[in-house]
Amino acid sequence: MRFLISLILICFIAATAQSQYRIEGELAGYDQSEIYLGYYYADKQYLMDTSQVEKGKLVFEGSDTLKPGVYIVVMPPDNSYFQLMVNEGNPNFSFAGEKDRLEQTLKFDNSPDNQLFYENLAFIGEQRKIVEELRQKMEITEDEQVKTALEEKLEAINLEVTSFQKELVAKNPDGLTATLVRSGFNIELPKFEGTEEEVQRQRYIYYKKHYFDNIDLSDDRLLRTPQHVFFDRVYHYIEKLTPQHPDSIIVSLDYILGKMEPAQEAYRYFLIEFLNKYAQSKIVGMDAVYVHLALQYYGNGKAPWVDESQLKKIISNAEDASPTLIGKVAPNFVVQQKDGSNISLAEVKALYIVLVFWAHDCSHCQTSMPELVEFHKNFQESDSGIQVFSVCTKLNSDEPPCWDFVTEKNLEGLPDWINASDQLGGRSYMHSLYNIKKTPKMFVLDGEKRIITKDLSVEQLYEFFEQTLDSPTKG
């Protein structure tokens, strides 16, 4: 096993401190002067202790309590490593083995779960050798009867391994070794009937429903296991088994967090992880997931670790974003046209409305607004029913130059194109209603003023309407 280190040794424990944990080891054939103790955490690994080594003997000890999970002993200079099971917070055990044959030789005193872990590894290793030999024979033989006999032997080994591991789990249900072994069990799918499509659909539904049958999401120890055991499983459920639509993702996140909540550390880690992930998502519409997590969890006291100022910021950001989530009716507002006459969003009637907020001193608007004009001309030729509602966001003394921009960028005199600004010093409340923190900001509304997509570039606007209307391509 190899441990590719890009890690920093977090802390050294004073040798004179009263030990909460003490792990002694002896590694025959180990000739380095130092060795390190680390641990897994979600999708990362960290080093936490170091030991001097004399004639292969080492001691890890410290005054801190070790949180239950899988720890790693990292051996320089090649950074190979092996794993240790910690079920209780103040372990005191020892091990001995040969550095180059750890899986076969490692033995433990005062740690039955570690002994069980390496007995399992040794058994699997022996069976793997037999399997490799049988497969090599299958590759070179052309005799079908011989192949059939070899396949039967392979199946028998598979059954033997399965039986061995199920018995291990049954006899040691609470140990970390059993937890890790159980997590590797396959989901056994029943036989379904129907068309191929119906069968595939039933298999998917069943598999998703039973995906976590062999993993207890309320077990905090899982946060300190190899990435594939827990972290990757959670994200596979979210990203591969869940349709990538905000409503579906929200259901999956609520399910996972609900199962995790008894495991306070895992619950906290993943709630923070999910909130940050969807706050930073560049995928259109995923802000709905952020809003849900912020309001339903942080806003309802389910994130007690957050300080008051940060909590207010999270909730405020979610409340600002909430009115303009995809699927909601766009908030009405009143602005003014060049001649000072009022116009409201409610007055704009079209099959589709492209609502764009811009500023005359925005560098991106300098290029995107002329591009939007070209887009509009292309789609006007196809009688697409698209109306552009173009609104400058500047106020007070900064507002008059909006109209110079309109003239310079040829935004006026276009059919089905309305230009407007707030000439009354902010009475439109558009900035707060539409959470305008930067420009340009674009929304596409349907005939009922419902938001169907948003935050698109002009390039993406072409793609959206080409798919929606089967209309002419750009150019």
N, C-alpha and C positions, 0 to 999 in steps of 0.2 A: 504494500500500500504506500502511496506517495502523498505527501502533504505539501502543496506548492505554497510556500509562505510569502505573503505580502503583509505580514502581521507585525504589530508592535507589542512588545511585552508590557502589559498594562501596569502591573504592580509586582513588587517583591515583598514577601512576608518576612518580617523580622524573625530571626531564628530564636530569639529569646522570648517571643510572645507565647502565651499559653495556647497550646494547640487545640483547635476544634476538630481539625482533620489531620490525620497522619497516614501517609501511604508510603510504605517501604517497598523497595524493589531490588532485584539482583538480576542483571542481564549478562549472561555469559557471552563473551565476544564483543561487548560494547567497549570501545577504546577512547571515547571522547570524554572531555572533562566536565561537560555540562549536558543537561537534558531538561526539557520543558514540559509543563503541564498546561493544557488548554481545554477549551470546551466549545461545543457547538452552540450557536444561538440563531435560530431562524435560518437565514440563508448565509450566515457568516460563521467564521471561527475566530476565537480570540485566545491568546496566551495569557495565563494568570499567575504562573509560579515557575520558579527555576530551582534546580538542584545541582549541586556539585556531585560529581561521580568519581568514586575511587574504587578501582578494581571491579567495575561493573555494579557497585552498590550505590544506591541513591535513596533519598528521603524527600518527599513533598510534605510539608506541614505548614499550617497557618492558623491564625486566631479567628479567621472568618468561618462561617458555616458554608459548606458547599451545597448549592441548590441541586436537587436530584436531576439527573440527566446523564448524557453520554459525554465522558471526558476523553481527552486524547493525550497520549504521551508522545511528544515529538522529538525525534532523534537526529541531531545534526551529524555530519554535514549535509547528507542527502535529504534530510527532512522526511524520512520514512516515519510512520507513526503506527500506534496501535491504540485500541479503545478500551476504556474502563467504564463499567456501570456503577453509578452512584444512586442508590435508592433512598438513603437517609442523608441528613444534612451534615453529620459529623462522622464520616467514615474513618475507620481505623483498621486497615488490612495490609497484607503484604502479598507480593507476587515474585515469582522467579521463573526464568525461562532462557532459551537461547535466542540471541538477537536475530539470527538469520532464519529461525524456524519457530517463530512465536506462536502461530496458530496450532502447531503440533505439540509444543513443549510448555506453554505458559500454564503455571499452576498457581493457585491462590490459597491463602490462609485467611480465615475469618471473613470470607466473601463468597457465599454459595452462589449468588447470582452471577458474579464474574466467572466462577468456575463453570457454571451452566452455559454461559455465553460462549466460552471457548470450547466446551465440549460440542456444542452445536456447530461451531465453525469447523472443528476437526471432522465431525461426521459429514458435513456438507462437502468439505474438501476431499475426503476419501471417495464419496459418491461421484463427485465431479470428475475425478481421475478415471473412474470406471466408465462414465458416460463418454468422455473424450475418446477412450480406447474403442468403445463400441461404434462411435460415429466414424472413426477412422476406418474401421473394418467395413462399415456400410459404404464408404466412398470408393473402396477398391473392389468390392465384390459385384459381380453381375448376376449372381444367382438369386432369383426372386425369393426362393424358399429361405435362403440364408438371410436375406434382407428382412423378411417377415419375422424370422426368429429373433434377429437383432432388435427390431422395433418392439417386439414383445418384452424383451429384456429391459429396454429403455423405459417402457411403460411401467414395468414392475419396479424399477428404481424410483421412478417418479412417485408411485404409490407408497413406496417405503419411506421416502423423504417426507411426504405429506403426513403419513401416519406418525412418524417420529416427531414432527414438529407439533402436530395437534396434541399428542400426548404430553409434550413438553409444556405447552400452554395450559392444558387441563390441570397438570400437577403443580404449576407455579403461576397461577393466574394474576398475581399482583406484582410480580417482579418485572423489572425493566426489560430483561431479556425476553420474557414472554410477550411483553408489549411490542417490542421490535419485531419479533417473529410473527406475531398475529397481524401486524400491519402489512406484512407481505403476502398474506393469504389472498387468493383470487376471489372475486365475486362470482359465485356459481349461478349462472343464468338458467332459468327453467326453459322448457321447450314451449315455444309459442306457435300458434297456427294462424294462417291467413296468407295474403299475398306477400311477396318479398318485401314490399314497402311497409306493409302492416307489421310484419315480423320485426323489421329493423326499428320501427317506431316503438314497438313494445319492448324490445331489448334495451333501447336507449332509456326509456322511462324507468324501467326496472333497475338498470345499472345506476342511473343517477340517484334514484331513491335509496339504493343500498350502498352507495359509494363509500360512506363512512362507517359501514357496519363493523369493520375490523380496526377502526381507529376511534378512540375515545377523545373527542374534542375538548372534554372538560379535564383532561389530564395535563397539568402544567409541565410535567416532565418532557412532554413531546416538543416543547419549545427548544429544549436542549438536546436534540437528536439530529443526526445528519439531515441535510436539506431535503433529500428526496422522501424522507419518512413523513414529514409534517408540512413544511412550508410549501414544497412543490405540489403536494396533494391538494392543499387548500386552493392554490392558484389554478391548478388543473380544473377543479370543480367550477371555479368562477369563469375562467377564460376559455375552457374547452367544452365543458358540459352545460354551460349556461348560455342561452342566446344572448348575443352582445347588443342588447337593448336595455336602456336604463331601468325600465320596470322589472325586467327579468333579473337583472343584476341586483337590484335592491332586494328582491325576494330571496336570492341566494345569500346575500350578505347578512340579512336578518336571520336566516336559518343558521348560518355558521356562527355568528356572534351570539345567538341565543344558546346554542350548544356549548360555546366556549365560556360563557359568563361565569360559571362556577370556578373555572381556572383563571383566577384574577390576572395573573401575569400574561398569559397567552391572550386573553380577552383585551387587555390594555394594549399589548403590542399590535395586534391585528386591527383594532379600531383606529389607532393612530396611523398604521400602515395604509388602511383603506382610505381614510380621510385625506391623507397626503396624496395618494395615488390619483384619486378622482378630482382633487382640487387642481392638480397639475395636468390633467388629461387634455390632450389636444383633439380628442375625438368629439365631434359635434354632438351635443345633447348629454354628455356625461356629467355636466354640472348638476344635473338632476340627482345624481347619486351623491355628490358632495352635499347638496342641500338636504337630502334625506338624512344622511349621517349626522350632519351638524345639528339639525333641528330635533331629530328624534332621539339622538343619543346625548350629544353635548348639551342641547337645550333642555333635556329632561333629567338632568342630573346623573346621567349614566357614565360620566367621565370625571369623577371627583378629583382626579389628580391634577387637573388643569387649573392654573391660577386665574383669578377673577378677570384680570385685564385681557389675557389671552382668550378666555372663554367668551367674553363680550365681543372680541374681534371675530372669532369663528362664527358666532351666531349672527352678528351683524352682516358679515359677508354673505351668509346663506340667505338671510332675509332680503338683502339687496338683489340677489340673483333670482329669488323665487318667482317674482311676477312675470319674468320673461323666459321661463322654461319652455321647451318645446312641448306643444300640445295645449298650452294655455292661450286664452284670448288676449291679444296684445292690448295693453292699457291705452285708453283714449287720451289724447292731449290736444291742445289748441295752440297753433302757432300762426305766424303772419306771412302773407305773400309780399312780393316786392312793393305793391301799392298800399300795404298796410292792412289789407282785408284779412279777416280771420279765416282759417281753414283748420278743420279737425281731422284726425285720422278717421273718425266715424263717417265723415262725408265722402271719403275716397271709396269709390265703387269699382271693383275689378275682379276678374277671376283669380288673379294673383297680384299681390302688392309687394314690390321690393322697397322696403323701408331702410333708408341709409342715412346715418348720422355722420357728418364730416365737419372739418374745421379748415379754414383757409390757410392756417399756418402749420398744418400737419403735412410733413414731407411725404408720407405714404399716400395721403389724399391727392397730392399733386399729380401722381401717376394713376392711382386707382379710379378717380372720378372720370377722367377721359376714357379709360378702359370701359367703365360702366356705360358711358355714352355709346361706344361701339357695340357693346353687348346689346343695348336697347335697340339700336338700329337694326341689328341682325334679326332679333326676335320680333320686331315690329313688322318686318316683311312677311312673317309667317302668320300674322294675325293671332298671336299667342295669348292675348288677353292679359298681358303684363303691364302694370302701372308702376312707375317709379315715383316714390315720395321721398324727395331729397331735402334733408333738413340740416342747416348749419347750426352747430352747437354753441357758437360764440354769443356772449351777452354784453349788454350795455355799450361802452365805447368800442369794444371789439367786434360788435355785430355789423356795422355798416360795410366793412371790407368783405363780408360774405358775398355781397352782390357784385363787387368787382371780380371776385373769384368766379362767380356764375358766368359773367360775361367772358372772362379770359379763357375759361375751360369749355366754352360753348355748351353750357348746360341749359340755356334758355331757348324758347321757341320750339321745343321738341314735343311732338304729340305724346299724350299719355305720360307726361313727365311733369311733376309739380315741384317747384322750388319754394322753400320756406325757411324762416328763422324765427327766433323768439325775440321780438322787438319790444317786449314789455318787461325786460329785465329778469326773466326767470320764472314768469308766471305759468309757463307750460309744465314745469316740473319734469321735463323730459330726462334730465340727467339722473334723477333719483328713480323715476319710473322705469327707465331702461338701463340702469346701472352703467352709465356711460363714463368710463374711466380713461378710455383712449379711443381714438378715431383712426380710420373709419370703423363703424360698427354697423353691421348689416343684418336685417331680418327678412325672411320671406314669409308672407302671410297668405292664407287662402281667402276665399270670398267672404268668409265669416270672421275675418280678422284673427283667425287662429294661427299661432306661430308653427310653421311646419319645418323650418330649418333656420339656422342663424350662424353668425360669425364666419361667413364664407368669404373667400377672396373672389375676385371677378372670374378667375379661372375656374374655381369650384362652382360658381354660379352657372357658368356655361354647362358644366357636367351635370349639375342638378336638373336644369331645365331640359337638357337633351334627353336625359333618362325619363323625366316626368312627362314631357310633351312629345317626345320623339320628333323634336324640332331640328332645324338645320344646325350644323356644326359651325363653330367659329371660323371665320375666314372668308 
